Amino acid sequence: MSMKSENEHSEGGAGLAINGGAKAVTAPPPENGLHGINAVGEEEIRAVTEVLRRKSIFRFMKDSSTSPVANLEKRFAERTGAKHALAVNSGTSALISGLVGIGVSQGDEVLIPAYTYIATGAAVMALGAIPVVVEIDDSMMMDPLDIANKVTPRTTAVIPVHMRGKPCNMEAILAEARRFDLKVLEDCAQAMGGTYRGRALGLLGDAGAYSMQEFKIITAGEGGMVLSNDSTVFDPASIYHDSAYAFWMEGNPGALTSGTPVFLGENYRQSEVHGAIALEQLKKLDGILDRMRGIRFKIKEALEKLPGARLETSNDEEGDCGISIGFHMDTRDEAVRMAETLHAEGVPFGSVFSKQIPNRHIFYHWDFLIDKRTPHANGFPWKGACDYQYSRDMCPQTLDLLERNSVMRITQIMSDDYVDQCCRGIEKVARHR
Ligand SMILES: *Cc1c(COP(=O)(O)O)cnc(C)c1O
């Protein structure tokens, strides 16, 4: 009897850490740093050292079989099933090259989701095109139902973004793209290794762009990749990535098969040092994904017991990379309280949107768009050509979802103890609801 009342006491609201009770999670949290960077080991060190010893850190002008960058492209293509893969120096340059590949021109309108890293819109603007912001749905990615509302006669392309390792609703997005004759460039920067209905992300539309910046699933510090199955898309992307691409490719029978005439390009080449790191990281990708997916599954099971919490919709559970898990509450206040309650237990959930805290992933905080800032002194592309108006309340559905959303980031270095205690912490909060 006394045992029972003691139990009841420890299970009462007073037992919650937020009210001064003992924290559920006592195991140390994982060290800072995300996925790939925590997997760096002797393999990457050896690979970089070898490249430097060979004194050959530029990828062209040699037998491509000895180039880590060329081998990275080959492995990436094999892994994803892509006909063509091009390594570049960042995710942003992969997006820009991909946009060139799908034929986006100055003044075109390109649909992007209201919740994505700021670089998605910046890549569109780098070509003098206009980013048009589309609502998200409760999968936290582009809402296919809002595409029709945002299309104009000037819209030529759509960029679905596979946020936080989760695949977009590609079936519905592709159907809308066909309906409005839009090209599709997938932004896969946060979803390396992800799939949709068994197919690699980046190959469902016309092209895909990946990033290997330090915060991504695997990393070379900086780096990116363009994927496509269509040489009429891939060739212009390749030409744009390097102003001398056609010269390096002379005598390479596989290059520029589409007959695309050469035009001016930039320099988005990847160095062999980055390629060497990325090649080793790619070998570790499946291990990282397996571990994170296992952790995500456990946290998800615990969250299913949490009253009032609705898990984010998934467009493909199996294709999820497992880097995050999120849920919605019915109101903003409940969401904030729930995130604080879990956080106090040591379970690292956090709210996503606040007007006060600038978050580069939310259109509300993209000042350069809302204020129509541009690097061009003449105001291009806004002055004269474009009367498109932005405002902080143009995507109310997105802000409502973000305000009610809580998310936990997952890394492969979370210990079993830590993960189990996080699950117990969620269950503890659940019992108190
Ligand atoms: C990181 C990121 C990018 C940009 O990649 P960089 O390699 O940093 O240029 C683009 N889109 C999304 C969704 C990202 O998360």
The ligand as a Tripos MOL2 file, in Angstrom:
@<TRIPOS>MOLECULE
LIG
   15    15     1     0     0
SMALL
NO_CHARGES

@<TRIPOS>ATOM
      1 C1         22.4840   22.7410  -46.6530 C.3       1 LIG1
      2 C2         21.3750   22.9360  -47.6010 C.ar      1 LIG1
      3 C3         21.5830   23.5340  -48.8600 C.ar      1 LIG1
      4 C4         22.8930   24.1440  -49.2530 C.3       1 LIG1
      5 O1         23.9900   23.2920  -49.2380 O.3       1 LIG1
      6 P1         25.4610   23.9370  -49.0850 P.3       1 LIG1
      7 O2         26.3430   22.7590  -49.3150 O.co2     1 LIG1
      8 O3         25.5710   24.5030  -47.7150 O.co2     1 LIG1
      9 O4         25.6030   24.9530  -50.1420 O.co2     1 LIG1
     10 C5         20.5070   23.6190  -49.7190 C.ar      1 LIG1
     11 N1         19.2980   23.1660  -49.3870 N.ar      1 LIG1
     12 C6         19.0540   22.5920  -48.1820 C.ar      1 LIG1
     13 C7         17.6910   22.0770  -47.8860 C.3       1 LIG1
     14 C8         20.0820   22.4770  -47.2560 C.ar      1 LIG1
     15 O5         19.8300   21.9390  -46.0570 O.3       1 LIG1
@<TRIPOS>BOND
     1     1     2 1
     2     2     3 ar
     3     2    14 ar
     4     3     4 1
     5     3    10 ar
     6     4     5 1
     7     5     6 1
     8     6     7 2
     9     6     8 1
    10     6     9 1
    11    10    11 ar
    12    11    12 ar
    13    12    13 1
    14    12    14 ar
    15    14    15 1
@<TRIPOS>SUBSTRUCTURE
     1 LIG1         1 GROUP 0 **** ****
